[in-house]
Amino acid sequence: MKISDDIHNYYEKLVAQHFTALKLEESYDEEFIADLVCVVLNQLPTRYIRHEVDMAFYLPASERFEMENNVKVAVAKALEFMKEHN
């Protein structure tokens, strides 16, 4: 069985959006960002989806807010960790 290329963890998108909002790529190099992504995603649960539209249609606003908040907390913790261990 081959796992489809269009299956992905929805948190990856949320993390990317938050990185963009914080403009982290302007402050850190690619190696730091790649490590930071790993540290952040390892703190978060997985939420696999095939189509973005499924999340937009079926995800309650309260759950979306909670997921976004989880990302913010995970990014803050990961940044602190990475700065201490870099």
JOKABEL-V400389 format. One record per pair of residues at least 24 apart in sequence whose ideal C-beta (glycine too) atoms are under 6 Angstrom apart, sorted by the first residue. I is the first residue (numbers start at 1). J is the second residue. If there is no record, write none. Layout:
i->I j->J
i->I j->J
//
This chain:
i->6 j->50
i->7 j->48
i->7 j->50
i->9 j->46
i->9 j->48
i->10 j->47
i->10 j->49
i->10 j->55
i->11 j->44
i->11 j->47
i->14 j->71
i->15 j->40
i->15 j->71
i->18 j->71
i->18 j->75
i->36 j->78
i->36 j->82
i->39 j->78
i->40 j->74
i->40 j->75
i->40 j->78
i->43 j->74
i->44 j->70
i->44 j->74
//
